[in-house]
């Protein structure tokens, strides 16, 4: 009866034409899967589009809705061996309630993937909100990670810059020590600037920004 309600066809198909054929089909013939009946038409069945229209849907949507747990429940109820069918009407009804409530049914093996899929089906909105929150948090983490990396690189460059300036100044002051070379004349400010300009031109050739900054400072002192 449930098979007919869902598909518009009898599970014995055209064998319902005579009692003898019906009994033989019930005993020997496996009924088609629910989803397979939507694409077929028998002598006693309406066209798939008519069956789908009566259920307020299309043949493709009806076929998809009949697949899965609902198809498994009906197939178990129609097993040839009594031991393979539901033990009672209550067990049959319990699986149907579970299907309607999007709970795992008894007729299928209990696996983690199956339970996870049913859980996702019952909590679509909550999982969607959680997924959005995860994406937002991941985006913020990525943004601040990139920002911190930029700050770290900037700090490293500033430290390298300060170290290079310190090295240059130390070299200039050491080279201008009047007691370092007894035979040399006393250094002048211009001599120090000349030496500094020469060193900046050579030693900072690979750091154009720092070189420009140092030459600007030296140029201002020259001008004054």
C-alpha positions in Angstrom: 0.0 0.0 0.0 2.8 2.4 0.9 4.5 1.5 -2.4 1.3 2.4 -4.4 0.8 5.6 -2.4 4.4 6.8 -3.2 4.7 5.7 -6.8 1.3 5.2 -8.2 2.2 1.7 -9.2 1.7 -1.8 -7.6 4.9 -3.5 -6.6 3.9 -6.5 -8.6 3.5 -4.3 -11.7 1.4 -5.9 -14.4 1.1 -9.2 -12.5 -2.0 -7.8 -10.8 -4.1 -8.8 -13.8 -4.9 -12.2 -12.4 -4.8 -13.7 -8.9 -2.4 -16.5 -10.1 0.1 -14.0 -11.6 -0.2 -11.8 -8.5 0.6 -14.8 -6.1 3.5 -15.8 -8.4 4.9 -12.3 -8.5 4.7 -11.9 -4.7 6.6 -15.1 -4.2 9.2 -15.0 -7.0 9.6 -11.5 -8.3 11.5 -8.7 -6.6 9.6 -5.4 -6.9 11.4 -2.5 -8.7 13.1 0.1 -6.5 10.9 3.0 -5.7 13.0 5.6 -7.6 13.1 3.3 -10.6 9.3 3.3 -11.0 9.2 7.0 -11.8 10.9 6.5 -15.1 8.8 3.5 -16.1 5.2 3.0 -17.1 3.2 -0.2 -17.0 -0.3 -1.0 -18.4 -2.0 -0.2 -15.1 0.2 2.8 -14.2 -0.1 6.4 -15.2 2.8 8.3 -16.9 5.6 9.5 -14.6 4.8 13.1 -15.1 1.1 12.5 -14.2 2.2 10.6 -11.0 4.6 13.4 -10.1 2.0 16.2 -10.8 -0.4 14.5 -8.4 2.2 14.8 -5.7 2.9 18.4 -6.5 6.4 17.9 -7.9 8.3 16.9 -11.0 9.5 13.4 -12.0 13.1 14.2 -11.3 12.4 15.7 -7.8 10.1 12.7 -7.0 12.8 10.3 -8.1 15.3 12.0 -5.8 12.9 12.1 -2.9 12.1 8.4 -3.2 15.8 7.4 -3.1 17.7 6.7 0.1 16.1 5.9 3.4 12.5 5.8 2.1 13.4 3.3 -0.6 15.3 1.2 1.9 12.3 1.1 4.3 9.9 0.0 1.6 12.4 -2.6 0.2 12.8 -4.1 3.7 9.0 -4.3 4.2 8.7 -6.2 0.8 11.4 -8.7 1.4 10.5 -12.3 0.3 11.9 -13.8 3.5 9.9 -13.0 6.7 13.1 -13.0 8.7 14.4 -10.1 6.6 11.2 -8.0 6.9 10.2 -5.8 9.8 9.3 -7.9 12.8 6.2 -5.9 13.6 4.0 -3.1 12.4 5.4 -1.0 15.2 9.0 -1.5 14.0 7.8 -0.5 10.5 6.1 2.6 11.8 9.1 3.5 13.9 11.4 3.6 10.9 8.8 5.7 9.0 8.7 8.1 11.9 12.5 8.2 12.0 12.5 9.0 8.3 10.1 11.9 8.7 12.1 13.2 11.6 15.4 12.9 9.7 16.7 10.4 12.2 18.8 7.3 11.3 16.6 4.4 10.4 16.9 0.9 11.7 16.9 -0.7 8.2 20.4 0.7 7.3 23.8 -0.1 8.8 24.7 2.3 11.6 27.8 4.1 10.3 29.4 7.4 11.4 29.1 8.8 7.9 25.4 7.9 7.8 24.7 9.4 11.2 26.6 12.5 10.3 24.6 13.0 7.1 21.3 12.7 9.1 22.5 15.1 11.7 23.4 17.6 9.0 20.0 17.2 7.5 18.3 17.9 10.8 20.4 20.9 11.7 21.0 22.6 8.3 20.4 26.1 9.6 22.6 25.7 12.7 25.4 24.2 10.7 25.1 26.9 8.1 25.4 29.6 10.8 28.3 27.7 12.3 30.0 27.4 8.9 29.7 31.1 8.4 31.1 31.8 11.8 34.0 29.5 11.1 34.7 31.3 7.8 34.5 34.7 9.5 36.9 33.6 12.2 39.3 32.0 9.7 39.2 35.2 7.6 40.0 37.3 10.6 42.8 35.0 11.6 44.2 35.0 8.1 43.9 38.9 7.9 45.7 39.4 11.2 48.3 36.7 10.4 49.2 38.6 7.2 49.2 41.9 9.1 51.5 40.5 11.8 53.8 39.1 9.2 53.9 42.5 7.5 54.7 44.2 10.8 57.4 41.6 11.6 59.0 42.2 8.2 58.8 45.9 8.6 60.4 45.7 12.1 63.1 43.4 10.7 63.9 45.9 7.9 64.0 48.8 10.4 66.4 46.8 12.6 68.6 46.1 9.6 68.5 49.7 8.6 69.4 50.9 12.1 72.3 48.4 12.3 73.6 49.5 8.9 73.4 53.2 9.9 75.2 52.4 13.2 77.9 50.5 11.3 78.4 53.5 9.0 78.6 56.0 11.7 80.9 53.9 13.8 83.2 53.5 10.8 83.2 57.2 10.1 83.9 58.2 13.7 86.6 55.6 14.1 88.2 56.7 10.9 88.2 60.3 12.1 90.0 59.5 15.3 92.9 62.0 15.4 94.9 59.6 17.5 94.4 56.6 15.3 97.0 57.7 12.8 99.7 59.9 14.3 101.0 61.1 10.9 97.6 62.2 9.6 96.3 65.7 9.7 93.5 66.6 12.0 90.2 65.7 10.3 87.7 68.3 9.3 83.9 68.1 9.1 84.1 68.2 5.3 86.6 65.3 5.2 84.2 63.3 7.4 81.3 64.1 5.1 83.4 63.3 2.0 84.3 59.9 3.5 80.7 59.3 4.5 79.4 60.1 1.1 81.9 57.7 -0.5 81.0 54.9 1.8 77.3 55.4 1.4 77.7 55.3 -2.4 79.5 52.0 -2.2 78.1 50.1 0.7 74.4 51.0 0.3 74.3 50.4 -3.5 71.9 47.5 -2.9 69.6 49.5 -0.6 68.5 52.5 -2.6 66.0 53.8 -0.1 68.5 53.8 2.8 71.1 55.2 0.5 68.9 58.1 -0.6 68.0 58.8 3.0 71.6 58.9 4.1 72.7 61.0 1.2 69.9 63.5 1.9 71.2 63.9 5.5 74.8 64.3 4.3 73.7 66.8 1.6 71.9 69.0 4.2 75.0 69.1 6.3 77.1 70.0 3.3 74.7 72.8 2.5 74.8 74.2 6.0 
